[in-house]
Amino acid sequence: MEDAMSKMQNSKTQGRKTQNAIALPILLALTCGLVLASQPYQKVFAQQPVPTPSDDQVNQIAHQLYCPVCEDTPLDVCPTEACRQWRDLIRQQLSQGWTEQQIKQYFVQQYGVRVLDEPPQTGLNWLIYILPPVIILAGAFILFRALRMWTKPGSASAASGSKDETVKDEYVARFEEELKKRK
Amino acid sequence: MVADIGYGVIFIAFLVALYSVGAAIYGDRTKSAGWVESARRAMLLLWPLISISAAALIYLLVTNHFEVSFVYEVISRDMPTYLKITAWWGGQAGSLVFWSWLMSAFASLVTLRKWDRDREFLPWVIVVTSLTTAFFLALVVFYENPFAEFWRGPDGKLIADASGNAIKSMFAPMLNASLAIPTDGNGLNPFLRNPGMIIHPPMLYLGFVSFVIPFAFAIAALITGRTDDRWIRITRRWTLWAWLFLSCGLVLGSRWAYDVLGWGGFWGWDPVEIAALMPWLTGTAFLHSVMIQEKRGMLKQWNMLLIILTYALVIFGTFLTRSGILSSVHAFAESAIGPAFFTFIGITFVGSIALLIYRWPDLRGETEMKSMLSREALFLLNNLLFISVLVVCFWGVVFPIISEIFTGQKVTVGPPFYQTATGPLFAGLMLLMGVAPLSAWGHSSLKTLGRAIWKSVIAALVITIFLFFTYTANPIALVAFFLVAMVILVTLQEFWRGTAARMKAQSENAFTAFWRLVGRDRRRYGGYVIHLSMMLMAIGILGINLFQIQTQGTVPVNSSLSLGGYTVKYDSVAQFPGPDGQQVTRAVVSVYQGNNYLGDLYPRIDYYPTEKQNMTIPGDRPTLKDDLYIILVDWQPTSTNGATFKIFVNPLVNWLWIGAIIFLFGIIFAAWPDRDAERVPARSHHIHQPDANQTGAAD
């Protein structure tokens, strides 16, 4: 009997170990991914105010801005005449020594925050950044709890939910076998 | 006259669809087989009726009937006939007719199957499919009528509303009014004239409408209380085909963007793209989780929820792109169909969820999860990750609308948000793709998993170290390439393990053993082919996202720009009329690698004078290593400075397209109907198995 009990105990410990084993690499991957993905996107060109800025310097800033009039079109690839003029304006601002931040600020003041490729982290906009991780973590928590409950021998859900009485945890089966032997 | 026929017939189709819904409900309530049969026949009538209406519309398009507003909006005289036909789905009203036409075709196909064993499902499948068709027909009949015409008053002036917009109507808006016939139309948006864009919408729509079928069966199962896995077995292949069409639509859309939009990429996390991706995400989760129900009798509630979500997202995706809500909340409020869509989504979603809650206790699992490392547990994790990507996408698309409603401020949610949020989730999915195929249904342990995977992990590590020394030190890339290598190796190992087992057990040679192995379980090995192709696609996506380099410059003739080891010399430029009425400005550039001449490329700008729109068609040189992608940004005939080019080097991107072709092949391989139904895999021996051999011919 003790032997069977200790096996059950082991099975519980093993269950937790297994849980950790599966949770760990996935959480690790997610964390690594989050950390790595949140690194600034590689910048090809340093921000240097120069008298005659190159197309690449202009595009590097225009890429982070959206066309104020077209829908969902980054400024660096927008083919309209208006966008060409806005790119020329960036070129002019760069040649006057404006920094990337100043140029972006100028466009925001003129056309609103919709020109930025991400909502600024202020006010209601925080919701865009907070809600998905909260929902995902809640989902993960619910799933892990459910998995843990299901995999626990003799769980409440097993007692109430299962229609199939023949389905039993293998450890319980072993436990019963032990009992029979002792009889 | 033809327009009147088209409208009249589609109006009749709408009434027939409503009749079909009513007759099916009445037949089920009164247990009258006659009424149900009548409903079925009414539903079968829908496709021929909508086809007549569609034929009328095509006739009007091809014969330049510009008095019909839709014809005026989407074609012009100079367009070739095939484009006039495909303009059918090039505008809002026509695309709604197209949606209804495809929906009715699928509804007819499903009602033609053998219903002997599933008679109780039939009325409710009819109700759901006919109701969906009726909704789209109602949009055509009441809001977006493609047959509406322009009218001229007795004074000869165009009849317009107070703001000066021409009134479009089926009937004369005043006495003695006559049809107003413009001399030419607006022409089709040049972006929609590319072959990729001609096939892309039909594929997406096919995917959308075919997902309605599994949803219809799910609702039928909920209403009738037949909550075993029969509905899943019947719709398994429908779901796979739906997934194929939707995937094909997404791939074609991406390729079209790469070929035509001229910004050096294929996916811009645009809300319209995401609208098509969202049902794909839940559909993919559903494809995995139904296997758990089939094999283990678990997750019945979850599967129901997933298919309800998929249906809701199909309608939501169409709503997003058709209601004008993406451009602004005001456009949505002003659009006629926006609120109608919103109401329909609300009613069907709430109704479906209410049904699910009602049947919740009957949908409990038949067995319990035994191990955290079992395949079903890993599939659940896979579902969590897919739904997480969906949460990110949904919130990213919806948030700007919410922001505009509550603060009046428009915001843009662009690629940086999606890349940061979904990157780790996709990495998690890749990890699962590597581990899950090795785990067993029911029970797996760390030891058995470790024993199965260690060789692949070591080999993947070696490959990653090799890449570190030879290709990149970027940590994101190295983690991702490790995962790609591991998944590919694990999957190949799975093929090898099965083949070797057959060679030993059946004394077959390697080729026969492999052929029979994959032939006997096409769903599984088709799935593995899909996993492999996904990894090839991942290589392409990683390549372009992490290693893309670009430069732009204005150069005179015979001068060159250099990037990534390539030298691009500007040779000449020419202007000439194109075959589609466009004015083509085409540059000739020669490409060198060092002193090695590689060939000429022809980036061009097509200007469509009728639409006053430019199209930038890149010249590209694809290799397995990278894609040299050159855009002619600007050239003025009076310019003495030369021409402006933008050059991209997109490393590894062609693996994406190779992977996409293999991916589609993998789905077709898995979805192709079985010759004999005996191969329907039996669920675990101890579970009640109602009729595993009853997969009908149309399944």
Contacts between the chains, C-beta under 8 A, distances in Angstrom:
chain1	res1	chain2	res2	distance
A	14	B	445	8.0
A	15	B	372	6.9
A	17	B	446	7.5
A	18	B	371	6.7
A	18	B	372	4.5
A	18	B	373	5.7
A	18	B	445	7.2
A	18	B	446	6.2
A	19	B	372	4.9
A	21	B	372	7.8
A	21	B	373	7.4
A	21	B	446	5.2
A	22	B	372	5.2
A	22	B	373	5.9
A	22	B	377	7.4
A	22	B	378	7.7
A	22	B	381	7.6
A	25	B	431	6.5
A	26	B	381	6.7
A	26	B	428	5.5
A	26	B	431	6.4
A	26	B	432	7.7
A	29	B	424	6.8
A	29	B	427	5.1
A	29	B	428	5.4
A	29	B	431	5.3
A	29	B	479	7.8
A	30	B	424	4.6
A	30	B	425	7.3
A	30	B	427	7.4
A	30	B	428	5.6
A	31	B	424	7.6
A	32	B	424	7.4
A	32	B	427	7.7
A	32	B	479	6.3
A	33	B	423	5.3
A	33	B	424	2.7
A	33	B	425	7.7
A	33	B	427	4.5
A	33	B	428	7.5
A	33	B	476	7.8
A	33	B	479	7.5
A	34	B	420	7.7
A	34	B	424	5.0
A	36	B	423	7.8
A	36	B	475	5.8
A	36	B	476	4.6
A	36	B	479	7.1
A	37	B	419	6.6
A	37	B	420	4.7
A	37	B	423	4.1
A	37	B	424	6.2
A	37	B	476	6.9
A	38	B	420	5.7
A	39	B	476	7.9
A	41	B	416	6.8
A	44	B	549	7.1
A	54	B	552	7.9
A	54	B	553	7.3
A	55	B	551	7.8
A	55	B	552	3.7
A	55	B	553	5.9
A	55	B	554	7.4
A	55	B	644	7.2
A	55	B	646	7.8
A	56	B	550	7.6
A	56	B	551	5.5
A	56	B	552	5.8
A	56	B	553	7.9
A	59	B	550	7.6
A	59	B	552	5.9
A	59	B	646	8.0
A	66	B	412	4.9
A	66	B	414	6.7
A	71	B	326	6.9
A	71	B	327	5.7
A	72	B	268	7.2
A	72	B	270	4.8
A	72	B	271	6.6
A	72	B	272	8.0
A	72	B	326	8.0
A	72	B	412	7.1
A	72	B	414	7.8
A	74	B	263	7.4
A	74	B	268	7.7
A	74	B	414	7.4
A	76	B	263	8.0
A	77	B	261	7.7
A	77	B	262	7.1
A	77	B	263	3.7
A	77	B	264	7.7
A	79	B	262	7.4
A	79	B	614	5.3
A	79	B	616	6.2
A	84	B	634	7.9
A	112	B	409	6.7
A	112	B	410	6.3
A	113	B	409	6.3
A	113	B	410	7.7
A	113	B	411	5.6
A	114	B	409	7.8
A	114	B	410	4.2
A	114	B	411	5.8
A	114	B	412	5.1
A	115	B	412	7.3
A	116	B	411	7.7
A	116	B	412	6.4
A	117	B	412	6.1
A	117	B	414	3.5
A	117	B	415	6.9
A	117	B	416	5.8
A	118	B	412	7.5
A	118	B	413	6.9
A	118	B	414	6.1
A	118	B	416	5.3
A	118	B	417	5.3
A	119	B	399	7.5
A	119	B	403	7.2
A	119	B	411	4.0
A	119	B	412	7.4
A	119	B	413	6.6
A	123	B	407	7.3
A	124	B	402	7.9
A	124	B	403	6.2
A	124	B	406	6.3
A	124	B	407	5.7
A	125	B	403	7.1
A	125	B	411	6.6
A	127	B	399	6.9
A	127	B	402	7.9
A	128	B	395	6.7
A	128	B	396	7.3
A	128	B	399	4.7
A	128	B	411	7.8
A	128	B	413	6.5
A	128	B	417	7.0
A	131	B	395	5.8
A	132	B	388	7.7
A	132	B	391	5.2
A	132	B	392	4.9
A	132	B	395	5.4
A	132	B	421	5.9
A	135	B	388	7.9
A	135	B	391	5.1
A	136	B	388	4.4
A	136	B	391	6.1
A	136	B	392	8.0
A	136	B	425	7.9
A	139	B	384	5.7
A	139	B	387	6.6
A	139	B	388	6.6
A	139	B	391	7.9
A	140	B	384	6.2
A	143	B	380	6.2
A	143	B	381	7.2
A	143	B	384	5.2
A	147	B	369	6.2
A	147	B	372	5.7
A	147	B	377	5.8
A	147	B	380	7.0
A	148	B	372	7.9
A	150	B	368	5.3
A	150	B	369	3.7
A	151	B	368	7.9
A	151	B	369	5.5
A	151	B	370	6.5
A	151	B	371	6.2
A	151	B	372	5.7
A	151	B	377	7.8
A	155	B	368	7.2
A	157	B	368	7.2
A	158	B	368	4.9
A	161	B	364	4.5
A	161	B	365	6.3
A	161	B	368	7.8
A	162	B	364	7.6
A	162	B	365	7.2
A	162	B	366	7.1
A	162	B	367	6.9
A	162	B	368	6.1
A	163	B	364	7.0
A	163	B	366	5.7
A	164	B	297	7.7
A	164	B	366	5.0
A	164	B	367	6.0
A	164	B	686	6.4
A	164	B	687	6.4
A	164	B	688	7.6
A	166	B	686	5.1
A	167	B	366	7.6
A	167	B	367	4.8
A	167	B	368	6.6
A	167	B	686	6.0
A	169	B	368	7.5
A	169	B	370	6.6
A	170	B	370	7.2
A	170	B	443	7.3
